[in-house]
Amino acid sequence: MLTSSYATLLTPFYPSFLFVMAITKKLSIKKRVLYLLLSTPFIIINYLIIKYSSLGEKVVNPPDINLPLLKQMEGYSLKISHQLVTATLPFNLITFFARTFNSSEIKIFINAPFSSIPIYKATILITALKAFIMTVAIPIYLFYSSIIIFLHKKRSPQFHIVFALFLTLIGTLFLSAYTNRFDVYSSIFESRYFYLPGFYIGIIFACFIYNLIPKKPIFIISLLLIWAVYNFKLIDSKMKSTQYKYTAERIMLNHLKNISGKLPENSIVVVPSPLMPGGEIFLEKYYNNDSTTVSYYNFDGKWQKNIPDNFNREHLYVMTYSDEFKRGSLAQLDKIQVIDISTNYRKQLR
């Protein structure tokens, strides 16, 4: 499903590039029309693949399809602008300025619903942050427009690719809003749906800086070093802040592997929630043997509803992590352990 989603988000580049070439190159009308026609197969083929695939309804789920056209256009323009600012400016910078220009305190909770594949979602409790983002949307548009104009006046060979990438960026942000795979107003901090927009923005900035600074090795090498060191520190910091989750999950999987062959028939195993996206299906497929049927559930408060009547409570196994896990990024990885708390929950069953 994620691959299908990325395939959809990559589509705007091809028609955008051909469109830019058609309107900026000195071509005959016939060739201009040909360039525009060449872009249509990419759109049609991608649409048909998504439309008639088994994942179609999961990948494409337009939210405003029943609204009047003008309302839809307004909604999509706001969502595109919101994403553009979010993808362009660093998250910490956005929150800093939002706090500076708004008297209300910005409270943002960052949570990772999946321990193995963290998706960081910022939940905005008040509207100050959203209002600030929409306030700077027009300056951001002007900033990108000035880059394109600058490269055009300079007759830079990167003009066409930058212009095309900007249109691609807008098209990708529109598709993100149209497919409705995530809430563009809350998924701000490091959402995977900003990977491609961030990639396009990086190339645009690189082309702009390349044409702006003197073409001397010292400048280029200095910028590369700054970029490399900064990104290395960000990646290292992120890895250290989340490594305890991956370590805990590996320990849990090893523990389940060791006990899976010893579990009695029709056992229920509850693991820390959430183990991973689709984790229950994975565990039931690969951690059951031919003679044992085991059901796995995430410890999310809903697992008790799945316990059948007349269930043998001795076949309930509830796992959790040791207190070291609660220390988060400060946890000592070698001290994280799996704790069996089955006895406490067996007593609660009727």
C-alpha positions as CSV (number, residue, x, y, z in Angstrom):
1,M,0.0,0.0,0.0
2,L,2.8,2.4,0.8
3,T,4.5,1.6,-2.5
4,S,1.3,2.4,-4.3
5,S,1.0,5.6,-2.5
6,Y,4.5,6.7,-3.4
7,A,4.0,5.7,-7.0
8,T,1.0,8.0,-7.0
9,L,3.0,10.9,-5.4
10,L,5.8,10.5,-8.0
11,T,3.5,10.9,-10.9
12,P,3.4,14.7,-11.0
13,F,7.0,15.0,-12.0
14,Y,6.6,13.7,-15.5
15,P,3.7,15.9,-16.7
16,S,5.2,18.9,-14.8
17,F,8.6,18.5,-16.6
18,L,6.9,18.1,-20.0
19,F,4.6,21.1,-19.3
20,V,7.6,23.3,-18.4
21,M,9.5,22.3,-21.5
22,A,6.4,22.9,-23.7
23,I,5.9,26.5,-22.4
24,T,9.5,27.6,-22.0
25,K,11.3,26.2,-24.9
26,K,11.2,27.8,-28.4
27,L,9.1,25.2,-30.1
28,S,6.5,25.1,-32.8
29,I,2.9,24.8,-31.7
30,K,2.8,21.2,-33.0
31,K,5.7,20.2,-30.7
32,R,4.3,22.1,-27.8
33,V,1.0,20.1,-28.1
34,L,3.0,16.9,-28.5
35,Y,4.9,17.6,-25.3
36,L,1.6,18.2,-23.5
37,L,0.1,15.0,-24.9
38,L,3.1,13.0,-23.9
39,S,2.3,13.8,-20.2
40,T,-1.1,12.3,-20.3
41,P,-0.2,8.6,-20.4
42,F,1.6,8.9,-17.1
43,I,-1.5,10.3,-15.5
44,I,-3.9,7.8,-17.1
45,I,-1.9,4.7,-16.4
46,N,-1.2,5.6,-12.8
47,Y,-4.9,6.4,-12.3
48,L,-6.0,3.1,-13.8
49,I,-3.5,1.1,-11.7
50,I,-4.7,2.7,-8.5
51,K,-8.3,2.7,-9.5
52,Y,-8.6,-1.0,-10.3
53,S,-6.0,-2.4,-7.8
54,S,-7.1,-4.2,-4.7
55,L,-5.5,-1.3,-2.7
56,G,-7.4,1.4,-4.6
57,E,-9.9,2.3,-1.9
58,K,-7.2,2.2,0.7
59,V,-4.9,4.5,-1.2
60,V,-7.3,7.0,-2.7
61,N,-10.1,8.2,-0.4
62,P,-11.0,11.8,-1.4
63,P,-12.4,13.6,1.7
64,D,-14.4,16.5,0.0
65,I,-15.9,14.7,-2.9
66,N,-19.5,15.7,-2.0
67,L,-18.7,19.4,-1.6
68,P,-19.3,22.0,-4.3
69,L,-16.4,22.5,-6.7
70,L,-15.4,25.9,-5.3
71,K,-15.4,24.6,-1.8
72,Q,-13.2,21.7,-2.8
73,M,-10.8,24.0,-4.5
74,E,-10.6,26.2,-1.4
75,G,-10.1,23.3,0.8
76,Y,-7.3,21.8,-1.3
77,S,-5.6,25.2,-1.7
78,L,-5.5,25.6,2.1
79,K,-4.2,22.0,2.6
80,I,-1.5,22.5,-0.1
81,S,-0.4,25.8,1.5
82,H,-0.3,24.2,4.9
83,Q,1.9,21.3,3.7
84,L,4.2,23.6,1.7
85,V,5.1,25.7,4.7
86,T,5.4,22.6,6.9
87,A,7.7,20.9,4.4
88,T,9.8,24.1,3.8
89,L,10.4,25.4,7.3
90,P,12.0,23.3,10.1
91,F,9.5,22.2,12.6
92,N,11.3,23.8,15.5
93,L,11.4,27.1,13.7
94,I,7.7,27.0,13.0
95,T,6.9,26.4,16.7
96,F,9.4,29.0,17.8
97,F,7.8,31.8,15.7
98,A,4.3,30.6,16.6
99,R,5.2,31.0,20.2
100,T,6.8,34.4,19.6
101,F,3.9,35.9,17.7
102,N,1.1,34.4,19.7
103,S,0.5,34.9,23.4
104,S,-1.0,31.4,23.8
105,E,1.2,28.6,24.8
106,I,1.7,26.0,22.0
107,K,1.4,22.5,23.3
108,I,2.3,19.8,21.0
109,F,2.3,16.1,21.8
110,I,4.6,13.9,19.7
111,N,3.6,10.3,19.8
112,A,4.8,7.2,18.0
113,P,1.9,4.8,17.3
114,F,4.3,2.1,16.0
115,S,7.4,1.1,17.8
116,S,9.0,-0.5,14.9
117,I,8.1,2.0,12.2
118,P,7.6,5.3,14.1
119,I,5.3,7.8,12.6
120,Y,5.5,11.0,14.4
121,K,2.3,12.9,14.6
122,A,1.9,16.4,16.1
123,T,-1.4,16.9,17.7
124,I,-2.2,20.6,17.9
125,L,-4.2,21.5,21.0
126,I,-4.8,25.2,20.0
127,T,-5.0,26.9,16.6
128,A,-2.0,29.3,17.0
129,L,0.4,27.0,15.2
130,K,-2.0,26.4,12.3
131,A,-2.8,30.2,12.1
132,F,0.9,31.0,11.9
133,I,1.6,28.5,9.2
134,M,-1.2,30.0,7.0
135,T,0.1,33.5,7.7
136,V,3.5,32.7,6.2
137,A,2.1,30.7,3.3
138,I,2.1,33.7,0.9
139,P,5.7,34.7,1.7
140,I,6.7,31.1,1.1
141,Y,5.0,31.1,-2.3
142,L,6.8,34.4,-3.1
143,F,10.1,32.9,-2.0
144,Y,9.8,30.0,-4.5
145,S,8.6,32.3,-7.2
146,S,11.6,34.5,-6.7
147,I,13.9,31.5,-7.0
148,I,12.3,30.6,-10.4
149,I,12.5,34.2,-11.6
150,F,16.1,34.5,-10.5
151,L,17.2,31.4,-12.3
152,H,15.2,32.4,-15.4
153,K,16.8,35.9,-15.6
154,K,20.2,34.3,-15.0
155,R,19.5,31.9,-17.8
156,S,20.6,29.1,-15.6
157,P,20.6,25.6,-17.0
158,Q,18.8,24.5,-13.8
159,F,15.8,26.8,-14.5
160,H,13.7,24.1,-16.2
161,I,14.3,21.4,-13.6
162,V,13.6,23.8,-10.7
163,F,10.4,25.1,-12.3
164,A,9.3,21.6,-13.0
165,L,10.1,20.4,-9.5
166,F,8.1,23.3,-8.0
167,L,5.1,22.3,-10.0
168,T,5.8,18.7,-9.0
169,L,5.9,19.8,-5.4
170,I,2.5,21.4,-5.6
171,G,1.1,18.4,-7.5
172,T,2.4,16.0,-4.9
173,L,1.0,18.1,-2.0
174,F,-2.4,18.1,-3.8
175,L,-2.3,14.3,-4.2
176,S,-1.5,13.9,-0.5
177,A,-4.6,16.0,0.3
178,Y,-6.7,14.3,-2.3
179,T,-5.8,10.7,-1.4
180,N,-6.5,11.6,2.2
181,R,-3.9,9.2,3.6
182,F,-3.2,11.4,6.6
183,D,-4.5,14.6,8.2
184,V,-2.3,17.4,6.7
185,Y,-3.2,19.7,9.6
186,S,-1.9,17.4,12.4
187,S,0.8,15.3,10.8
188,I,3.5,17.9,10.8
189,F,6.6,16.5,12.4
190,E,8.6,14.0,10.3
191,S,5.6,12.4,8.6
192,R,6.8,9.9,5.9
193,Y,4.5,11.7,3.5
194,F,6.9,14.6,3.5
195,Y,9.8,12.5,2.3
196,L,9.2,13.2,-1.4
197,P,8.3,16.9,-1.0
198,G,11.4,17.3,1.1
199,F,13.5,15.6,-1.6
200,Y,12.1,18.1,-4.2
201,I,12.7,21.0,-1.9
202,G,16.2,19.9,-1.3
203,I,17.0,19.9,-5.1
204,I,15.4,23.3,-5.5
205,F,17.4,24.8,-2.7
206,A,20.6,23.1,-4.0
207,C,20.1,24.6,-7.5
208,F,19.4,28.0,-6.0
209,I,22.4,28.1,-3.8
210,Y,24.6,26.7,-6.6
211,N,23.6,29.7,-8.7
212,L,23.8,32.2,-5.9
213,I,27.3,31.6,-4.4
214,P,30.6,32.0,-6.1
215,K,31.8,29.0,-8.0
216,K,34.8,28.4,-5.7
217,P,35.7,25.1,-4.2
218,I,36.0,26.6,-0.7
219,F,32.4,27.7,-0.7
220,I,31.0,24.5,-2.1
221,I,33.1,22.3,0.2
222,S,32.1,24.4,3.3
223,L,28.4,24.1,2.5
224,L,28.7,20.4,1.9
225,L,30.5,19.9,5.3
226,I,27.9,22.0,7.1
227,W,25.1,20.1,5.5
228,A,26.8,16.7,6.2
229,V,27.6,17.5,9.8
230,Y,24.1,18.9,10.5
231,N,22.3,16.0,9.0
232,F,24.6,13.5,10.7
233,K,23.8,15.1,14.1
234,L,20.1,15.0,13.3
235,I,20.1,11.3,12.2
236,D,22.3,10.3,15.2
237,S,20.1,12.1,17.6
238,K,16.9,10.5,16.2
239,M,18.5,7.1,16.2
240,K,19.5,7.5,19.9
241,S,16.1,8.8,20.9
242,T,14.2,5.9,19.4
243,Q,16.7,2.9,19.6
244,Y,15.2,1.7,22.9
245,K,11.9,0.9,21.0
246,Y,13.6,-1.2,18.4
247,T,15.8,-3.0,21.0
248,A,12.7,-3.7,23.2
249,E,10.8,-5.1,20.2
250,R,13.7,-7.4,19.2
251,I,13.9,-8.7,22.8
252,M,10.1,-9.3,22.7
253,L,10.2,-11.1,19.4
254,N,13.0,-13.3,20.7
255,H,11.0,-14.1,23.8
256,L,7.9,-15.0,21.9
257,K,10.0,-17.2,19.6
258,N,11.3,-19.1,22.6
259,I,7.9,-19.7,24.2
260,S,5.8,-20.2,21.1
261,G,6.4,-23.9,21.0
262,K,5.5,-24.3,24.6
263,L,2.1,-22.5,24.6
264,P,-1.0,-24.7,25.0
265,E,-3.7,-24.9,22.3
266,N,-6.0,-21.9,21.9
267,S,-3.7,-19.6,24.0
268,I,-4.0,-15.8,23.9
269,V,-0.8,-13.7,24.1
270,V,-1.0,-10.0,24.8
271,V,2.1,-7.9,23.9
272,P,3.0,-4.3,24.5
273,S,0.9,-2.0,22.3
274,P,1.6,-1.5,19.6
275,L,4.2,-4.0,18.6
276,M,4.1,-3.0,14.9
277,P,1.6,-2.3,12.2
278,G,-0.2,-5.5,11.5
279,G,1.9,-7.1,14.2
280,E,-0.9,-9.5,15.4
281,I,-1.2,-11.0,11.9
282,F,2.6,-11.4,11.6
283,L,2.9,-13.1,15.0
284,E,0.0,-15.5,14.3
285,K,1.5,-16.5,11.0
286,Y,5.1,-17.0,12.0
287,Y,4.9,-17.7,15.7
288,N,2.4,-20.6,15.6
289,N,3.4,-24.2,15.0
290,D,1.3,-26.9,13.3
291,S,-0.1,-28.2,16.6
292,T,-0.8,-25.0,18.4
293,T,-3.3,-22.2,17.7
294,V,-2.2,-18.9,19.4
295,S,-4.0,-15.5,19.1
296,Y,-1.9,-12.4,19.6
297,Y,-3.3,-9.0,20.6
298,N,-1.8,-5.6,21.2
299,F,-2.1,-4.3,24.8
300,D,-4.4,-1.4,23.8
301,G,-7.3,-2.0,26.2
302,K,-9.5,-3.8,23.6
303,W,-8.0,-7.2,23.7
304,Q,-10.3,-8.3,26.6
305,K,-13.3,-8.1,24.3
306,N,-11.7,-10.8,22.1
307,I,-11.6,-13.4,24.9
308,P,-14.2,-16.0,24.2
309,D,-16.7,-17.3,26.8
310,N,-15.5,-20.2,28.9
311,F,-11.9,-19.3,28.1
312,N,-9.3,-21.1,30.3
313,R,-7.7,-18.2,32.0
314,E,-4.5,-20.2,32.5
315,H,-4.0,-19.9,28.8
316,L,-3.7,-16.1,28.9
317,Y,-0.2,-14.7,28.7
318,V,0.3,-11.0,29.1
319,M,3.8,-9.5,28.5
320,T,5.2,-6.1,29.2
321,Y,8.7,-4.5,29.4
322,S,10.7,-3.8,32.5
323,D,10.7,-0.3,34.1
324,E,13.9,0.5,32.2
325,F,11.9,0.9,29.0
326,K,9.9,3.7,30.6
327,R,13.0,5.9,30.7
328,G,12.7,6.2,26.9
329,S,15.8,7.5,25.2
330,L,17.7,7.4,28.5
331,A,17.1,3.7,28.9
332,Q,20.1,1.4,29.2
333,L,19.5,-1.0,26.3
334,D,21.0,-4.0,28.0
335,K,18.7,-3.6,31.0
336,I,15.4,-3.8,29.0
337,Q,13.7,-7.1,29.7
338,V,10.4,-8.8,29.0
339,I,8.2,-9.2,32.1
340,D,5.4,-11.8,32.4
341,I,2.4,-10.2,34.2
342,S,0.0,-12.9,33.2
343,T,-1.0,-13.8,36.8
344,N,-2.3,-10.3,37.5
345,Y,-4.7,-10.4,34.5
346,R,-5.8,-14.0,34.9
347,K,-7.3,-13.0,38.2
348,Q,-9.4,-10.3,36.5
349,L,-11.0,-12.9,34.2
350,R,-14.3,-14.3,35.3
